[in-house]
Amino acid sequence: MNYQTLQFSVDQGVATIRMNRPEVRNAFNETMIAELTQAFHAADADSGVRAVVLAGEGPAFCAGADLN
């Protein structure tokens, strides 16, 4: 699946979900929340995934809610 606000990959049983809105320090918006839900469901549905890493692109992991 293609995501607007995330990068999702699986390598050797490890799913990496990377929040990709560094310009706003990966602040959550409605799109990111929906995509995170979809990505975690996708990782759960993949029987080859043994671990999930959640990371943030850029200098900050996550600034919290996007108030804009």
Summary of the structure (lengths in Angstrom):
residues: 68
radius of gyration: 12.0
end to end distance: 26.5
largest distance: 38.0
contacts: 182
relative contact order: 0.31
helix: 28%
strand: 29%
